[in-house]
Amino acid sequence: MAPPVSTPKSASPSQPSGKSEVTDLKLQLRQLAGSRAPGADDAKRDLFKRVISCMTVGIDVSPAFSEMVMCSATSDVVLKKMCYLYVGNYARCNPDLALLTINFLQKDCHDQDPTIRGLALRSLCSLRVQNLVEYLVAPLAAGLKDHSSYVRTVAAIGVLKLYHISATMCHDSDFPAALKALMLSDPDAQVVANCLYSLLEIWTQDAANSDEAAREIETLYGKSIIYYLLNRIKDFSEWAQCLVLDLVSKYIPSDNNEIFDMMNLLEDRLQHANGAVVLATIKVFLHLTMSMTDVHQQVYERIKAPLLTLVGAGSPEQSYAVLCHLHLLVMRAPMLFSSDYKHFYCQFSDPSYVKKLKLEMLTAIANESNTYEIVTELCEYAGNVDVPIARESIRAVGKIALQQYDVNAIVDRLLQFLEMEKDYVTAETLVLVKDLLRKYPQWSHDCIAVVGNISSNSIQEPKAKAALIWMLGEYSQDMMDAPYVLESLVENWEEEHSPEVRLHLLTAVMRCFFKRAPETQKALGAALAAGLADNNQDVHDRALFYYRLLQYDVAVAERVVNPPKQAVSVFADTQSSEIKDRIFDEFNSLSVVYQKPSYLFTDKEHRGPFEFSENLSNLAIGGDSGDDVIHSAQRYEENDKDLLLSTSDKEENGGPTHNGSSTYSAPSDVNSSRSLVSSSTTQPAAFAIDDLLGLGVLDTPVLPPPPALSLNAKPVLDPGTFQKKWGQLTVSSSQESTLSIQGVASLTAPQSLIKHMQNNSIQCIASGGQPPNYKFFFFAQKEGSSSFFLVECIVNTASAKAQIKIKADDASASDAFASLFQSALSNFGSS
């Protein structure tokens, strides 16, 4: 029996076959060009669909360009749309082919059908070919005066496209003035919105180089135009309403009555079904009432219901965007949302990113009245199958415990987590128990009784193991097996690859030695020997410091390692108050979703007309330390008005301040320990310590003096890299310097000091301030190396003092750079 004959399959519009298909399409298009036979338009549609399908999947169908243009001579709107799509795609890549389209596009711009006129004008402006710009002026001018609102709408955006192709041609044709006149007179709301959008973009880009453009922008923020747009707000589309509301948020009313009139006019926008309109309206309300604390609080109460409604409606992505804005408001005024905590409970169907945000909000609004309910809910999440969410819930319980007075029940819940026998639960709980003991040392007996039953071998995560080791050293007098557990960890030194664990182990063994010396003597000797031989520089330096401290004076070593400690009250925030205020100023933008200011994730050319250096100088770039930094011990109560102040205002008006009664100050003997490196080897008791610890006599080589530091005369460091480095590096040197009288007299503006430092190979990346306070961010680069030095310098001309903080890629050279920087600063004004 003969095999069946396979029949060739015809090409599908959705499955083009390549070059042969393009050739076939070209021939068929040529046959139909100019044809007026019945059914010709239907055949053209099929062919056009196949062409667009080929173009979509990346097949080059530009050879059929002339045939497509010939077939565009039709009144069928669908064919026109497909042809314009094809032409717009290939005209940008092949400017020569674009010349073939000018005639038929200009002809279509005068078609009787307004839809075709608008489509043709949009396609003509979308060609974006520099040598064809002269052909756009006449159709655009006619389009702005067209009797069809659709054509005028297209023409208003077409002017903006022309501006991006040739700004000179746009201004020479006086299109901005025509747009402004059209915006103030056109009866169609969409035309007004498009004119406003085009004018804002054109004048904003021109404002940096043109005073006239800057004045025109000021007119857009004038009372007459703002009121004109507000009175037509209901006629605009949702996109246009957001555009108008963003413009209104920058308007400065003349008095309180005007503020109330505007808020009454926009009150119904809070009930809009579109979340973007609601958020834009909220931004207007918040910005209008920033100077009216009582009214600002009432605004918070008023906007709660619309926001909570939006969170529960729509897709998870939309809910997350709204929830991010709600999160920002909750962090600024948690007391106002404390009664609505149930709205932030996690639902089973919530995505993990939504759950994480809700956990942060539950942590922020917890107070004495709702702590029990919130903690009970969070404990349920600890057994969640989603491990990251389970971790976040445990951290949330710990954060609540750190900010409440009555923590009895919370501590009991945390200790119960240790009995769940889940690795990640135990790890997170150990870290939290360590922080709790730092703040509530009275709970040490109950916590240590449970922690003592945990085997160090079962803990794999470095942070958790470091927390366990910290407790073994801190409470070794209460844990019978502490010296032996530490000794076993020291014996397995090579298996602990984390420098964090090794650093904690060195400190814990030292503390245990001063409390239970006979049992820890061997472990301490082994730990110091292993630390001195460690490849990690931090571990080696700490071991060497402890060794020489013991050689110098054991009593001093005990006071340094085991000082009398007081309870920590408030742990430092990881995000500076200036950053939070900047995010709030950018409400209803991606800054809120990303939880960072826009300059951190946008290119400089898209940040607007302001100078980056002026912007950066008003911001604290990252924290200088992590969660372990200690603020004041006093607990402060915030009233409702305080909650609505900016976070920086809180710090200036009674926020946490450093207090000697709450933070540990090293004894004066520690200052003398700086000379230990050179003097310790001359102490007679050194050999006794070596014998005691079983170390033998260590040969301390005499190191040659470090070479003089040379700086690169022209270092290059972009702001984004500076920002990233500043957040990652720790402060290697913090000093105070005195300016000369000539220097104070010379510092009339930041530029004078900037120029002086540049002459010393130290560049300024940001500066700002007003007399008598100036703030500078400098950077320098080590000659022949890729390592940078970053400097924050705050100068007060009234006291002639400069506060200097230095961060360095190469910490070993920071002292040499500090001397060089101070030398340059002290010479300021002398020449």
C-alpha positions, 0 to 999 in steps of 0.5 A: 500500500502506497504511503499517503501523499502529504499536502502542503499547508498554506501559510497562516497569518499568525505563522509567517514563513519568512522571505518566501512569504514576504515575496508572495505578499509583495506580489499579491499587494501589487496586484490589489493596488488601485483595485476597486473590484468588489471584495478588494478591501477584504482581500487587502485586509487579509494581506495587511494582517499577514504583513503586520503579523510578519512585522510583529514576529521580527520578519523584515517586510520593508521590501513591501513598503511601496506596495503598502503605500499604494494600497493605502488609497482607500476609505477603509479606516481599518486598512488605514490604521494597519498601513499607518502602523506599518509605515510608522514602524519602518520609517524610523529605521529607513528614513529614505522610505519615509519620503514615500509616505509624505504625499499620501499622509498629507493628502489624508490630513485633508480627508473628509473623515475626521478619524482619518485626518487624525490618524494621518496627522498622528502617523505623520508626527510619529515618523520622527525623521529630522529631514522631514520636519518641514512637512509637519508644520502646515498639517499641525497648524491646520490640525490645531484649528480643525473643527473636529475635537479628535483632530485637535487632540492629536494635533496638541500632542503632535506639537510635543512630538515636533518639539522633540524632533526640532525645538527650534522649528516648534518655537519658530512656528509659535506653537506654544502660544497657540497651544496656550490659547487653545487650552484656555478656549477649547470646549473639549476637555481632552483637547485642554488636557493634551494642550496642558500636558504638552505645554508643561513638558515643553516649558519645563525643558526650556526653563533651564535655559529660558527665563521666558519659559520659566515665567510661562510655567509660573502662569500655569500655576497662577490662580486664574488657570488653576481655577479654570481647570478645577471648574472643569475637573468633572469633564476631564478623563481620569488621566486628565484629572490626574494631570490637573490635580498634580498641577493643583498640588503645586499651587500655593493658595493665598489664604485659608479660605481659598484652601477650604474652597478648593478642598470643597470643590474636590471633595467628591473626587475622593469617591472616584472609582479610579484609584489614581484620581483618589491618590492625586486628590489626597496629595492635593489635600495633604499639601494644601494643609501642611501648614494647618496642623489641626486641619491636616489631622482631619484630612488624615481622618477623611482619607482613611475610608477611601484608601481602605476601600481601594485596598480591598478592591481591584487587582493585587497589583492595584491594591499594593500601589494603594497600600504603599501610600497608606503605609507611608501615611501610617508611618507618619501618623500611626496613632490615627490608624490604630483602631483600623488594625484589622484592615491590615490582617493578611488574607490567605489570597494576598501575594507575599509582597502585600503581606509583607507590607501589611506586617510592617503596618501592623507593627507601626500601629501597635499600641497598648490597646491593640497589642494583644490582638495584633500579636495573636494574629502575627503568631498565627503567621509564624507557621505559614508555609511561606517561609519569608512571611513567617520570618517577617511575622516573627520579626514583627512580634519582636519589633512590637515587643521592643516598643511596648511597656507590657511585654510579658505575654510577648516574651512568652510567645517568642519563647514558645517559638523556640519550641517549634523546632523549625530552623528558620523560626529558631534562627529569627527568634534568637536574634529577637531574644538578643535584642529583647535582653538588651532592652529588658535585662530583667527577663534574662532568667526566663530567656536564658533558661530556654536558650540554654537548651538549644544546641549550637550545632543546630543553628546554621544561620550566621546572625542566629549563631552570633546572637546565641554566642552573644548570650553565652558571653553576656550571661555566662555566669547564669549558663552552666555550660557556657564555657564548654559550649564556647570551647567547642565552638573555638575548636571548630573555628575553621568550620565557622566561615562567617566573620560575624560569628568569629568576631562575636566568638572572640568577644564572648570568650573574653567576657566569659574569661573575666567571669569564669576564668579557670574554665575559659582560660584554654578556650581564650588562648585558642581563640586568640591564636586562631583570630591572630592567624585569621585571614579576615582583617577585622577578625585579626585586628580584634584578636590582636587588640584583645591580646595587647589589651590583656598584655597592657593591663588585665583590669583595663581589659575587663573594664573595656570588655565587661563594662556596666551596661544600661538598658537600651531603649530605642533602636535607631531607624535605618532610614533617615528622616530627610529621606522619609520627608522627601518620599512624602513630598513625592506622594502619588509617584513611584517613589512611594512604591519603591520607598526611596526618593526619585533621584535614587532610581531615575537618570539625572536628565529626567529629574527635572531642572534642579541641580543634583548637588543642591538636592543631595545636600539637603539629604542625609545619605543613609545611616551611619550604623545599623540596628544596633545604634542606640538612641536616648533611653527616655520614652516620649509620648506623641500627641496627635499634632506631633504625629502629623509633623514631618519626621525631621520636625519631630527630631527638632522638637522633642524627638529622641536625643542622645542621653548619657544616662542611657548610653554606655560611655567607654571608661577613660582608660580606653582612650589610653589604649590607643598607645597599646600597639607601641607600648604593650610589648615593653610590659614585663607582664606580657610573658605571664599572659602568654604563658597563662593563655598557652600562647607562647611569646608572639613576635611582633614585627616592627612595621615600617612607617606607612607611605605618604598618601597621594591623591588622584588629581582628577577623580571621577565618581557619579552621584549614584555610586557615591550614594551607594558607597555612602550607604554601604561603608561605615564611618572610619574617622569622625573628627572636629576641626577648627577653621582659621579666622581667614577661613571663616571670613572667606566662607561667604558661599559654598563655592569658595571652599569647594574651589579650595578643596579642588586645588587639593585634589578633593572634589565636591559632589554636593553642597548647600546650606545658609549662613552660618551652617554649610554642608558639603559632601566631598570625595577623593581617590587614592592615586593608582588605586580604585579606592575612594574616600567619602567625606561629610563636612558640616561647617558652622561659621559662627563657632568656626568648627567643622564636623567631619565624617570620613568613610573609605574603601580602604580603611587602613588609609583613612587616618592618613586621608583625615590628616590630609583633609584637615590640613587642607581645611586649616589652610582655607583662606590663608592664600 
